[in-house]
Amino acid sequence: MGLEALENLFEDIESLKHSERQGWKDRRIDRPRDTIASHSFGTALLAWARAEELGFDSDKAVKTLLIHDLIMAHIDDVTPHEEGYNSKKEMEEAKAEDLIQNIPEPMRGEFKDLFNEFQSEDTEFARFCRECDKLDTILQALSYSRKDGEDYASEFLEFYKNDFDSDSGSKMWKQLESRSDSSI
């Protein structure tokens, strides 16, 4: 793999390092704020910490979550309260080809498979990864709540409650709810 292929991929990576998550900007969280890259990193580490205990391939989970928001280099970050949120998945799928052109050839096939499985949410593995994605956001909200003395977590908990539908997710959900009640 040549330098040019890596530079193309790095353009997307660099974009995400500087892209603050819209939800935190909307809530006027003080800088430094969570970026899309730091969120992806957090989701990957959370998945690694939980995967094997739950019977999932931790390497696959880490890879999936490192790339799950790479598409955000090609579309705007849309929050659940914005008008375009319901079509976010369609926007991501439409821009996937642009993204794939920046993925080096040796990893393109695996990237497509991981990205498509995550987007489909059809497998237990994909739902586990989605839970880790939402878990990072809720833990970040709890952290900001403690820091600012504001309740940011409740709205995220309400919005994401149906995303924690596995047995382990339901248990995690109950712990998150109780933590939210005592976070500020």
Wavefront OBJ file of the C-alpha trace (Angstrom):
o trace
v 0.000 0.000 0.000
v 1.480 3.297 -1.066
v 1.635 6.641 0.639
v -1.018 8.140 -1.650
v -3.614 5.587 -0.512
v -2.801 6.310 3.128
v -2.972 10.067 2.522
v -6.466 9.689 1.023
v -7.617 7.773 4.091
v -5.904 10.265 6.377
v -7.918 13.139 4.854
v -11.063 11.557 6.289
v -9.370 10.746 9.597
v -8.100 14.305 9.963
v -11.539 15.719 9.204
v -13.017 13.713 12.086
v -10.283 14.789 14.510
v -11.490 18.364 14.117
v -15.251 17.723 13.805
v -16.905 18.415 17.130
v -20.058 16.413 17.763
v -23.072 18.531 16.973
v -25.046 17.553 20.072
v -22.358 18.950 22.361
v -22.056 22.130 20.316
v -25.847 22.576 20.506
v -25.692 22.276 24.294
v -22.820 24.773 24.416
v -20.483 22.393 26.216
v -17.196 24.175 26.921
v -14.229 23.265 24.781
v -12.503 20.956 24.456
v -15.571 19.044 23.297
v -15.935 15.472 22.149
v -15.054 15.069 18.465
v -16.265 12.403 16.082
v -12.788 10.827 16.166
v -12.657 10.756 19.967
v -16.164 9.264 20.020
v -15.123 6.502 17.596
v -12.047 5.796 19.704
v -14.204 5.615 22.846
v -16.722 3.246 21.273
v -13.915 0.959 20.103
v -12.361 0.740 23.575
v -15.753 0.150 25.219
v -16.439 -2.658 22.739
v -13.034 -4.208 23.373
v -13.727 -4.121 27.125
v -17.108 -5.855 26.727
v -16.859 -8.048 23.603
v -15.243 -11.271 24.743
v -17.246 -11.396 27.975
v -20.383 -11.309 25.799
v -19.082 -13.800 23.221
v -18.188 -11.386 20.412
v -14.984 -11.106 18.390
v -13.206 -8.141 19.989
v -10.946 -7.475 16.971
v -13.965 -7.268 14.673
v -15.795 -5.024 17.159
v -12.843 -2.641 17.470
v -12.479 -2.399 13.680
v -16.212 -1.891 13.203
v -16.392 0.913 15.718
v -13.227 2.625 14.539
v -14.844 2.976 11.107
v -18.525 3.338 12.041
v -18.504 7.142 11.856
v -15.825 7.537 9.176
v -18.724 8.387 6.839
v -19.152 11.599 8.856
v -16.174 13.000 6.935
v -18.575 13.132 3.970
v -21.852 14.255 5.592
v -22.788 16.644 8.387
v -23.270 15.373 11.928
v -27.044 15.243 12.411
v -28.561 15.059 15.885
v -31.799 13.220 16.739
v -33.641 16.538 17.146
v -32.870 17.788 13.652
v -35.250 17.450 10.752
v -32.934 15.287 8.639
v -32.198 12.721 11.350
v -34.676 10.103 10.114
v -32.930 10.050 6.745
v -29.414 9.965 8.261
v -28.992 6.279 7.437
v -29.982 6.901 3.799
v -27.537 9.828 3.620
v -24.777 7.609 4.988
v -25.514 4.854 2.487
v -25.615 7.331 -0.410
v -22.197 8.731 0.524
v -20.643 5.330 1.255
v -19.214 5.065 -2.261
v -17.380 8.393 -1.820
v -15.953 7.102 1.433
v -14.961 3.741 -0.019
v -12.854 5.466 -2.669
v -10.626 6.745 0.161
v -10.216 3.293 1.715
v -6.994 1.579 0.612
v -7.661 -1.407 -1.660
v -6.305 -4.121 0.683
v -8.874 -3.233 3.352
v -11.782 -2.145 1.131
v -13.631 -5.476 1.122
v -13.455 -5.923 4.885
v -14.406 -2.279 5.368
v -17.546 -2.708 3.223
v -18.550 -5.869 5.086
v -18.105 -4.284 8.525
v -19.799 -1.033 7.521
v -22.777 -2.813 5.937
v -23.260 -5.142 8.903
v -23.170 -2.210 11.331
v -25.624 -0.220 9.208
v -28.022 -3.159 8.861
v -28.333 -3.835 12.605
v -29.524 -7.321 11.543
v -27.095 -9.335 13.670
v -26.488 -9.609 17.401
v -22.970 -8.378 16.715
v -24.226 -5.246 14.915
v -26.655 -4.514 17.745
v -23.832 -4.964 20.275
v -21.730 -2.441 18.335
v -24.691 -0.047 18.191
v -25.066 -0.354 21.981
v -21.385 0.537 22.410
v -21.903 3.539 20.117
v -24.782 4.801 22.256
v -22.997 3.846 25.490
v -20.098 6.157 24.666
v -22.519 9.033 24.040
v -24.385 8.450 27.299
v -21.182 8.108 29.326
v -19.970 11.357 27.756
v -23.277 13.016 28.714
v -22.857 11.760 32.284
v -19.323 13.155 32.362
v -20.479 16.559 31.109
v -23.382 16.459 33.602
v -20.999 15.967 36.521
v -18.635 18.639 35.232
v -21.279 21.296 34.486
v -23.929 20.464 37.083
v -26.490 20.112 34.263
v -28.569 17.061 33.409
v -27.490 16.227 29.861
v -27.871 12.480 30.292
v -31.651 12.163 30.741
v -32.528 13.206 27.213
v -29.979 10.795 25.708
v -31.179 7.990 27.944
v -34.754 8.590 26.844
v -33.869 8.755 23.164
v -31.593 5.688 23.144
v -33.532 3.418 25.506
v -34.752 1.144 22.688
v -31.198 0.673 21.405
v -30.268 -1.394 24.473
v -32.457 -4.408 23.686
v -30.076 -7.319 24.268
v -29.897 -9.038 27.668
v -26.562 -7.411 28.464
v -27.806 -4.117 27.022
v -30.875 -4.152 29.271
v -28.678 -4.690 32.323
v -26.351 -1.904 31.201
v -29.374 0.322 30.625
v -30.611 -0.104 34.197
v -27.170 0.792 35.520
v -27.035 3.863 33.274
v -30.452 5.029 34.451
v -29.477 4.735 38.101
v -26.167 6.494 37.418
v -28.014 9.289 35.621
v -30.283 9.833 38.618
v -27.244 10.469 40.806
v -24.930 12.131 38.263
v -25.436 15.771 39.243
l 1 2 3 4 5 6 7 8 9 10 11 12 13 14 15 16 17 18 19 20 21 22 23 24 25 26 27 28 29 30 31 32 33 34 35 36 37 38 39 40 41 42 43 44 45 46 47 48 49 50 51 52 53 54 55 56 57 58 59 60 61 62 63 64 65 66 67 68 69 70 71 72 73 74 75 76 77 78 79 80 81 82 83 84 85 86 87 88 89 90 91 92 93 94 95 96 97 98 99 100 101 102 103 104 105 106 107 108 109 110 111 112 113 114 115 116 117 118 119 120 121 122 123 124 125 126 127 128 129 130 131 132 133 134 135 136 137 138 139 140 141 142 143 144 145 146 147 148 149 150 151 152 153 154 155 156 157 158 159 160 161 162 163 164 165 166 167 168 169 170 171 172 173 174 175 176 177 178 179 180 181 182 183 184
